[in-house]
């Protein structure tokens, strides 16, 4: 039976090659039931292949009827995506070393179920305040957490694009699984790092406060990121919950 909660979701998505790249290696899914972004990496068009393969495998795995909990199904789906990309990289010399970030969000019965690997991000805007729900699997994020780097230094660090986890990098990966309550009026932003390396959280907050329409907000975010340099591909998905549904207020992590 279709979850009636899904009927309350408003969403939009936009992807752009940016100003410095000739190929868009980002991929995304946004259909009201499943929201996901993947930022591919690797030479010889391998990043494009990795991101597309990962999302295809993810969507297939989540479409299968399962007796497991949604958290377990999401974990299994991301692991399937990882194995698909990894096996392709092992078999195909031209794709050797390819990988992708993967951040996925599934709304269900007043909660948002999130799976995350890499440094793409999921933000929530609630009561005018923006918070990052995912944590970056990156070298600079580790340095900030360990106290060796200040957050403002991380934003300009020359190794800020180095990630520590990627789908396809190994035969098995650690996946962050997060469960968030969704309240009426909550807005969510999924993006690849082509957005947040160009725009600060303060910049993003300014746009989301100013642009109430999701499509207008997406266009403004992408345009501003390009105005500031557009150094990478930019993918943005926004979705909004317009129904007040009861849920668990605790955030659940697994990594």
C-alpha positions in Angstrom: 0.0 0.0 0.0 1.3 3.4 -0.8 2.3 5.5 2.1 -0.1 8.4 2.3 2.7 10.5 3.8 4.4 10.6 0.4 1.5 12.5 -1.1 2.5 15.5 1.1 6.0 15.8 -0.4 6.9 18.7 -2.7 10.2 18.4 -4.5 12.4 19.6 -7.3 15.9 19.0 -8.6 18.5 20.6 -10.8 21.9 19.6 -12.0 24.5 21.7 -13.8 28.0 21.0 -15.3 29.4 24.2 -13.7 32.0 26.5 -15.2 35.2 24.5 -15.2 34.2 20.9 -16.2 33.3 19.7 -19.7 31.4 16.6 -18.3 28.7 16.3 -15.6 29.7 13.3 -13.5 26.9 13.9 -11.0 23.7 11.8 -11.1 20.5 12.0 -9.1 17.1 10.5 -8.4 14.1 12.6 -7.2 10.6 11.0 -7.6 8.8 11.8 -4.3 9.6 8.3 -2.9 13.3 8.3 -3.2 15.9 11.2 -3.3 19.5 10.5 -4.0 22.7 12.2 -5.3 25.9 10.7 -6.4 29.1 12.5 -7.3 31.3 10.3 -9.5 35.1 10.4 -9.7 37.7 8.8 -12.0 39.2 9.4 -15.4 38.0 8.4 -18.8 34.4 9.1 -18.0 34.6 6.7 -15.2 33.0 9.1 -12.7 29.9 9.4 -14.9 29.7 5.6 -15.0 30.2 5.1 -11.3 27.5 7.6 -10.3 25.0 6.2 -12.7 25.7 2.6 -11.8 25.4 3.3 -8.1 22.0 4.9 -8.4 20.7 2.2 -10.7 21.7 -0.5 -8.3 20.4 1.5 -5.3 17.0 2.0 -6.9 16.7 -1.6 -7.9 17.5 -2.8 -4.4 15.1 -0.5 -2.8 12.3 -1.5 -5.2 12.4 -5.1 -4.0 9.9 -6.2 -1.4 11.8 -6.9 1.8 11.0 -8.2 5.3 13.8 -6.2 6.8 13.4 -2.8 8.4 13.8 0.2 6.2 17.2 0.9 7.9 18.4 -2.6 7.1 17.0 -2.4 3.5 18.8 1.0 3.0 22.1 -0.4 4.3 21.8 -3.4 1.9 20.9 -1.2 -1.0 23.9 1.0 -0.5 26.1 -2.1 -0.2 24.7 -3.4 -3.4 25.5 -0.1 -5.1 29.0 -0.4 -3.7 29.5 -3.9 -5.0 28.1 -3.0 -8.4 30.6 -0.1 -8.9 33.5 -2.0 -7.4 33.0 -5.1 -9.5 32.8 -3.0 -12.7 36.0 -1.2 -11.7 37.8 -4.5 -11.2 36.6 -6.0 -14.5 37.2 -2.9 -16.7 40.7 -1.5 -16.8 39.4 1.8 -18.2 37.2 2.2 -15.0 39.9 1.1 -12.5 39.8 3.2 -9.4 36.4 4.8 -10.1 34.0 5.6 -7.3 31.3 7.9 -6.2 29.7 9.6 -3.2 26.2 8.5 -2.4 23.6 10.2 -0.2 20.0 8.9 -0.2 16.9 9.9 1.6 13.6 8.0 1.8 10.5 9.6 3.4 8.3 7.2 5.2 5.5 7.7 7.7 6.7 10.9 9.2 10.4 10.0 9.2 13.3 10.4 6.8 15.6 7.5 6.4 19.1 8.4 5.2 22.0 6.5 3.9 25.3 8.3 3.4 28.8 7.6 2.0 31.2 10.4 1.0 31.0 14.2 1.1 27.7 15.0 -0.6 25.4 16.6 1.9 21.9 16.5 3.3 20.7 19.7 5.0 17.4 20.4 6.9 15.8 23.9 7.1 13.5 24.1 10.1 12.2 27.4 11.6 14.6 29.4 9.5 17.7 27.4 10.8 19.8 25.2 8.6 21.7 22.2 9.9 23.7 19.5 8.1 22.2 16.1 8.9 25.1 14.1 7.3 28.8 14.3 8.2 31.4 14.6 5.5 33.6 11.5 5.0 36.6 13.7 4.1 40.2 14.3 5.2 39.5 17.9 6.4 36.4 16.8 8.3 38.5 14.3 10.2 41.1 17.0 10.9 38.3 19.3 12.2 36.9 16.6 14.4 40.3 15.8 15.8 41.0 19.5 16.6 43.8 19.8 14.1 41.9 22.2 11.8 39.4 24.9 12.4 36.1 24.8 10.4 36.9 28.1 8.7 40.3 26.7 7.7 38.7 23.6 6.3 36.7 25.7 3.8 39.9 26.8 2.1 42.2 23.8 2.7 44.0 22.5 -0.5 42.9 19.0 0.4 39.3 19.7 1.1 38.2 17.5 -1.8 39.9 14.4 -0.5 37.3 12.0 0.7 37.9 9.0 3.0 34.9 6.9 2.0 33.5 6.3 -1.5 31.1 3.8 -3.0 33.1 1.4 -5.2 36.4 2.1 -3.4 36.5 -1.3 -1.5 34.5 -4.5 -1.6 32.7 -3.5 1.6 32.1 0.0 3.0 30.8 1.6 6.2 27.5 3.3 5.6 26.0 6.0 7.9 22.3 5.3 8.5 20.4 8.2 10.0 16.7 8.4 10.9 15.2 11.9 11.3 11.7 13.0 12.3 10.0 15.1 9.7 7.8 18.0 10.9 5.4 20.2 8.9 7.2 22.8 7.0 10.6 21.1 7.1 12.7 21.6 3.9 15.5 19.3 2.9 18.4 20.0 0.6 20.5 17.3 -1.0 23.6 18.5 -2.8 26.9 17.5 -4.3 30.0 19.4 -3.1 29.9 21.5 -6.2 27.4 23.6 -4.3 28.8 23.7 -0.7 32.4 24.3 -1.8 31.2 27.5 -3.5 28.5 28.6 -1.0 28.8 28.7 2.7 26.0 27.4 5.0 25.2 31.1 5.6 24.8 31.7 1.8 22.6 28.6 1.5 20.5 29.8 4.5 20.1 33.2 2.9 18.7 31.7 -0.3 16.3 29.3 1.5 14.9 32.1 3.6 14.5 34.4 0.6 13.1 31.9 -1.9 10.1 30.1 -0.6 9.4 28.3 -3.8 11.6 25.1 -4.1 12.3 25.5 -7.8 13.3 29.1 -7.5 15.6 28.2 -4.6 17.3 25.5 -6.6 17.9 27.8 -9.5 19.2 30.6 -7.3 21.6 28.2 -5.5 23.0 26.8 -8.7 23.3 30.3 -10.3 25.1 31.7 -7.3 27.5 28.7 -7.1 28.4 29.3 -10.8 28.8 33.1 -10.2 31.3 32.3 -7.4 33.4 30.1 -9.8 31.4 27.0 -10.6 34.5 24.8 -10.0 32.7 21.5 -10.1 29.4 19.9 -11.2 26.5 21.2 -9.1 23.5 19.0 -8.2 20.7 20.2 -5.9 17.5 18.4 -4.8 15.0 20.1 -2.5 11.9 18.5 -0.9 9.5 19.8 1.6 7.2 18.1 4.1 3.8 19.8 4.3 2.1 17.4 6.7 2.5 17.2 10.4 3.1 13.6 11.2 4.1 12.1 14.6 7.5 10.5 14.8 10.4 9.7 16.9 12.3 12.9 17.8 15.6 11.0 18.3 18.2 11.0 15.5 19.6 7.6 15.0 23.1 7.0 13.5 24.9 3.9 12.4 28.3 3.9 10.7 
